[in-house]
Amino acid sequence: MENFNYVRPAKAADAVKAMKKAKDGKYMSGGMTLLPTLKQGLAAPSDIIDLGGMGNSGIAVSAKAVTVKAGTTHVEVATSKEVKKAIAALTVLAGGIGDPAVRNRGTIGGSISNNDPAADYPSACLGLGATIVTSDRKIAADKFFTGMFSTALKPTEIVTAVEFPIPDKAGYAKFPNPASRYAMVGVFVAKMKDGSVRVAVTGAGPGVFRVPEMEAALAKSFKSSALDGVQVKARGLNSDMHASAEYRAHLIGVMARRAVDAAK
C-alpha cells in the first residue's frame, strides 16, 4: 500500500473542495471496494476523502417515495420497518448483500457510485426507476449507470441520496456466488403505480440492464407464467469460471420468475 493524504470532511462542499485540490483523489464511503484494492496495490490515490464524517445517513418514507441518504449502511436498510412496509424488496436485497461485516460497513452511496457489475443496489435503482441525488443535481437511474464500474458522476461529484418511488409491488431474487455473495444473476422486478413494469438484471452482463421483453409480458399480466416463452439471449452476457453466458441467460428467466412470485 502506498502513502496517501487522508481527509475527513464534515460536509459535502468541503469534500468536493478537497477532491478538486487532490492530484489523484478518491472518495471513500464504506470502503468495501477501495480498501481491498489499496491493500492489493491495484490503486494508489494521492488523497482519500472519507465521506463517513458527514453524518449523511438516514431513511425517510413518504406516501410516494423512500429516500435513503448515501451514507446509510446496508444493514440499516435491511432492518428498517418503514422500508419493509413501503418496498419490502429493498429490505430483502439489502439483507442479502455480502456478509455481516460488509452489511454493517458498506453504504448505498458507495455501492452505486462504484457500480460493480455484480452489485445488488444498481438493479433496485434501475428496477424502480430511482432518482440519484448528488452534490450538483438529480440523475435518473436510467442515465446514471453507464457501464462496468462507470457512472454519469463527474470526477468531483458526490451521491448524497437515492429516491425510490414506491411501486404497487416489487420483488428481488438473486443467485449468489457462494463465496462472495455477489450476484451471478440478480433480477429486480417492479410493477409501478401507473401499471408499467420494470425488470432490471445485475451480475449477468458487464453492467446492469433492463429486459424490455419481460417488461412487456409482465405489463399484460403480472404473473410468473407470463414469462413462459420469453428468452434472454446469451450474446453479450458474462462467461467465466462460475457460469457460462448461456447459463446466466437461463438464470435470468429463473430469477425473474422468482422475483415476480416474491413481489408484494
C-alpha positions in Angstrom: 0.0 0.0 0.0 1.3 3.4 -1.0 1.2 6.5 1.2 -1.7 8.9 0.7 -3.2 12.1 2.3 -6.3 11.4 4.4 -9.1 13.9 4.6 -12.4 13.5 6.6 -14.6 16.5 5.7 -17.7 17.4 7.7 -19.9 18.4 4.7 -20.2 17.7 1.0 -19.0 21.1 -0.1 -15.7 20.5 1.8 -15.3 17.1 0.3 -15.7 18.5 -3.2 -13.1 21.2 -2.5 -10.7 18.5 -1.2 -11.2 16.5 -4.3 -10.6 19.4 -6.6 -7.3 20.1 -4.8 -6.1 16.4 -5.0 -3.8 15.3 -7.7 -5.5 11.9 -7.9 -8.1 11.7 -5.2 -10.6 9.0 -4.4 -13.8 9.3 -2.4 -14.4 6.6 0.2 -17.7 5.8 1.8 -17.8 2.3 3.4 -14.5 1.4 1.8 -15.7 -2.1 0.8 -14.1 -1.9 -2.6 -11.4 0.8 -2.2 -9.7 -0.7 0.9 -9.1 -4.1 -0.7 -7.8 -2.6 -3.9 -5.4 -0.4 -1.9 -4.1 -3.4 0.0 -3.6 -5.3 -3.2 -1.7 -2.5 -4.8 -4.4 -2.1 -7.5 -5.0 1.6 -6.6 -2.6 4.3 -5.4 -4.5 7.5 -4.9 -2.8 10.7 -3.8 -5.7 11.5 -1.5 -8.5 9.6 0.2 -11.5 11.8 1.0 -13.5 9.9 3.6 -17.2 10.7 3.4 -18.0 8.9 6.6 -17.7 12.1 8.7 -20.5 13.9 7.0 -23.3 12.2 9.0 -25.2 11.6 5.8 -27.2 8.6 6.8 -30.9 8.0 7.4 -34.1 6.9 5.7 -37.3 9.0 5.1 -40.5 7.4 3.8 -43.3 9.5 2.4 -46.5 8.5 0.6 -44.7 8.4 -2.8 -41.1 7.6 -2.1 -38.4 6.1 0.1 -35.4 8.3 0.3 -32.2 6.8 1.5 -29.2 9.0 2.3 -26.0 8.0 0.7 -24.2 7.1 3.9 -26.9 4.7 5.1 -25.5 1.2 5.6 -27.0 -2.0 4.0 -28.0 -3.3 7.4 -29.9 -0.1 8.2 -32.0 -0.6 5.0 -32.4 -4.3 5.6 -33.8 -3.9 9.2 -35.9 -0.8 8.5 -39.6 -1.5 9.3 -40.6 1.6 7.3 -38.8 0.4 4.2 -40.2 -3.1 4.6 -43.7 -1.7 4.7 -43.2 0.6 1.7 -40.8 -1.5 -0.5 -40.2 -4.9 1.0 -38.0 -6.0 -1.9 -35.4 -3.4 -0.8 -35.0 -4.9 2.6 -34.6 -8.4 1.0 -32.0 -7.1 -1.4 -30.0 -5.2 1.3 -30.2 -8.2 3.7 -28.5 -10.4 1.1 -25.5 -8.2 0.3 -22.2 -9.8 1.3 -21.7 -10.9 4.9 -22.5 -9.1 8.2 -19.2 -7.2 8.1 -20.0 -5.8 4.6 -23.6 -5.0 5.5 -22.5 -3.1 8.6 -19.9 -1.0 6.8 -21.0 -0.8 3.2 -23.3 2.1 2.1 -25.8 2.6 -0.6 -24.0 5.6 -2.0 -20.7 3.8 -2.2 -22.3 0.8 -3.8 -24.0 2.7 -6.7 -21.0 5.0 -7.2 -18.7 2.1 -7.6 -21.3 0.3 -9.8 -19.8 -3.2 -9.6 -21.5 -5.2 -12.4 -22.5 -7.8 -9.9 -23.6 -5.5 -7.1 -27.3 -5.6 -5.9 -28.3 -2.0 -5.5 -27.9 -0.9 -9.1 -30.7 -3.4 -10.0 -33.0 -1.8 -7.4 -32.3 1.7 -8.7 -32.9 0.7 -12.3 -35.8 -1.6 -11.4 -37.7 1.1 -9.5 -36.7 4.0 -11.7 -35.0 5.7 -8.8 -33.5 9.2 -8.9 -29.9 9.6 -7.8 -29.4 12.9 -5.9 -25.9 14.3 -6.0 -24.0 17.3 -4.7 -24.8 19.0 -8.1 -28.0 17.6 -9.5 -30.5 14.8 -9.8 -29.9 11.9 -12.2 -32.4 9.3 -13.4 -31.2 5.8 -12.8 -31.7 5.0 -16.5 -29.0 7.6 -17.2 -26.8 7.1 -14.1 -25.3 3.6 -14.8 -23.2 3.9 -17.9 -21.1 0.7 -18.0 -18.8 -1.5 -16.0 -17.6 0.4 -12.9 -18.8 3.5 -14.7 -21.5 6.1 -13.9 -22.6 9.5 -15.0 -20.9 11.1 -12.0 -18.4 13.9 -12.6 -15.0 13.4 -11.0 -15.8 15.7 -8.1 -19.5 14.9 -7.8 -20.9 13.0 -4.7 -24.0 10.9 -4.4 -26.0 12.3 -1.4 -29.2 10.3 -1.5 -31.3 7.9 -3.6 -35.0 8.5 -4.1 -37.0 5.2 -4.7 -40.6 5.7 -6.0 -42.9 3.4 -4.1 -44.3 0.7 -6.5 -47.5 -1.2 -6.5 -45.4 -4.3 -5.8 -41.8 -5.4 -6.3 -39.6 -8.4 -5.8 -35.9 -9.3 -5.9 -34.3 -12.7 -6.5 -30.6 -13.5 -6.7 -28.5 -16.5 -7.5 -25.4 -15.6 -5.4 -21.8 -16.6 -5.8 -21.4 -18.9 -2.7 -18.1 -17.3 -1.7 -18.6 -13.5 -2.3 -22.4 -13.4 -2.2 -22.2 -11.1 -5.3 -24.9 -11.8 -7.8 -24.1 -14.3 -10.5 -27.6 -13.2 -11.6 -30.0 -10.9 -9.7 -33.3 -9.7 -11.0 -35.4 -6.8 -9.6 -39.0 -6.7 -10.8 -41.4 -3.8 -10.1 -44.9 -3.0 -11.1 -45.3 0.7 -10.8 -48.4 2.7 -9.7 -49.1 3.6 -13.3 -49.3 0.0 -14.3 -45.9 -0.1 -16.1 -43.4 -2.8 -15.3 -39.6 -2.6 -14.9 -37.2 -5.5 -14.9 -33.5 -4.9 -14.1 -30.8 -7.5 -14.2 -27.4 -7.4 -12.4 -24.5 -9.9 -12.4 -25.3 -11.3 -15.8 -23.5 -8.8 -18.0 -20.9 -6.1 -18.0 -23.4 -3.7 -16.4 -26.9 -3.6 -15.0 -29.6 -3.6 -17.7 -33.3 -3.8 -18.3 -35.2 -6.5 -20.2 -37.9 -4.9 -22.4 -39.4 -8.3 -23.5 -40.1 -9.3 -19.9 -41.4 -5.9 -19.0 -43.9 -6.0 -21.9 -45.1 -9.5 -21.0 -45.5 -8.7 -17.3 -47.3 -5.4 -18.1 -50.0 -7.6 -19.7 -50.2 -10.0 -16.8 -48.0 -9.6 -13.7 -47.6 -13.3 -13.1 -44.5 -15.5 -13.4 -46.4 -17.6 -16.0 -46.4 -14.5 -18.3 -42.7 -15.1 -18.8 -43.2 -18.5 -20.3 -41.6 -18.4 -23.7 -39.7 -15.2 -23.1 -36.0 -16.0 -23.5 -32.9 -13.8 -23.0 -30.1 -14.2 -25.5 -26.7 -15.2 -24.2 -24.8 -12.9 -26.5 -23.0 -10.2 -24.6 -23.5 -11.8 -21.2 -20.6 -12.7 -18.9 -18.9 -16.1 -19.2 -16.4 -17.1 -16.6 -15.3 -19.9 -14.3 -18.5 -19.5 -12.3 -21.1 -19.7 -15.2 -21.3 -19.6 -18.9 -23.2 -16.9 -20.8 -25.8 -19.5 -21.7 -26.3 -20.5 -18.1 -26.6 -16.9 -17.0 -29.2 -16.3 -19.7 -31.2 -19.2 -18.3 -30.8 -17.9 -14.7 -32.3 -14.6 -15.7 -35.5 -16.3 -16.6 -35.5 -18.4 -13.4 -34.7 -15.4 -11.1 -37.3 -13.2 -12.9 -40.0 -15.7 -12.2 -38.9 -16.0 -8.5 -38.9 -12.2 -8.2 -42.4 -11.9 -9.6 -43.6 -14.7 -7.3 -42.0 -12.9 -4.3 -43.3 -9.5 -5.2 -45.5 -7.7 -2.7 
